[in-house]
Amino acid sequence: MNYELYQRPMMQNMQPIQYTTLTDPYVVETLRTIIGKSVVIETVRGNLQGILADVKPDHVVVKSYDKDTVFYVRLQQIVHVMPT
């Protein structure tokens, strides 16, 4: 897993805040191959169905079939993904 460090600019007399996130490059690259396809994503809170619209290092974007709703799902919350 990759650890990426993000820093926020320092403000007056404050220490910089450091953000660390885990990324799984193999999962990200595999998910990028199915962008635009229909998927079922099982998360720790339940299933989600729709079109995989985008993949970022820390989350995926899924559009509902009616295209009215957009879901942003953190990769750390995904149990498995099944293209349909």
C-alpha distance (Angstrom), angle and dihedral (degrees) to the residues before:
residue distance angle dihedral
M1 . . .
N2 3.77 . .
Y3 3.76 123.0 .
E4 3.76 114.0 -152.6
L5 3.78 122.3 -168.7
Y6 3.78 121.3 -145.9
Q7 3.79 122.1 -172.0
R8 3.76 128.6 -162.9
P9 3.82 116.6 -144.2
M10 3.80 113.5 -92.7
M11 3.80 116.1 -104.5
Q12 3.78 127.8 -157.8
N13 3.80 110.4 -48.1
M14 3.82 92.6 -21.5
Q15 3.75 129.1 123.5
P16 3.82 115.2 -119.0
I17 3.79 115.3 -99.6
Q18 3.78 113.9 -126.4
Y19 3.81 122.2 -153.8
T20 3.77 122.2 -160.4
T21 3.78 124.1 -169.1
L22 3.78 132.7 -179.5
T23 3.78 117.6 -130.1
D24 3.77 129.2 -173.6
P25 3.81 106.4 -152.9
Y26 3.82 94.3 -169.0
V27 3.79 92.5 55.7
V28 3.81 92.0 45.0
E29 3.81 93.2 50.4
T30 3.80 92.5 45.7
L31 3.80 92.2 49.6
R32 3.81 90.7 49.2
T33 3.81 88.9 62.1
I34 3.82 90.6 63.3
I35 3.82 99.7 45.4
G36 3.80 108.4 138.9
K37 3.80 93.7 26.2
S38 3.78 129.7 110.8
V39 3.81 113.5 -98.8
V40 3.78 142.7 177.6
I41 3.79 111.5 -145.0
E42 3.78 119.6 -165.6
T43 3.79 111.6 -154.4
V44 3.76 131.3 179.9
R45 3.84 86.4 -96.1
G46 3.80 99.7 46.3
N47 3.81 143.7 -75.4
L48 3.77 127.7 -38.9
Q49 3.83 125.2 -168.2
G50 3.77 128.7 -166.1
I51 3.78 145.7 87.0
L52 3.80 117.7 -44.5
A53 3.81 100.9 -124.4
D54 3.81 103.1 174.1
V55 3.80 143.2 -6.1
K56 3.80 124.2 -146.8
P57 3.82 128.6 179.0
D58 3.82 91.6 -96.9
H59 3.83 106.3 23.2
V60 3.80 146.8 20.0
V61 3.80 129.1 -133.7
V62 3.81 117.1 -137.2
K63 3.81 123.1 -173.7
S64 3.78 118.5 -154.3
Y65 3.79 117.0 -118.7
D66 3.81 91.1 -105.6
K67 3.85 88.4 52.8
D68 3.81 91.5 -132.9
T69 3.79 96.9 103.9
V70 3.80 128.9 54.6
F71 3.80 122.4 -165.3
Y72 3.79 125.8 -160.9
V73 3.80 111.2 -158.0
R74 3.79 123.4 -172.1
L75 3.81 112.3 -130.2
Q76 3.79 90.1 -130.8
Q77 3.83 88.8 62.9
I78 3.83 95.0 53.0
V79 3.81 117.7 102.3
H80 3.81 96.0 180.0
V81 3.81 142.6 -25.3
M82 3.79 125.6 -139.1
P83 3.82 121.7 -170.4
T84 3.81 111.0 -140.2
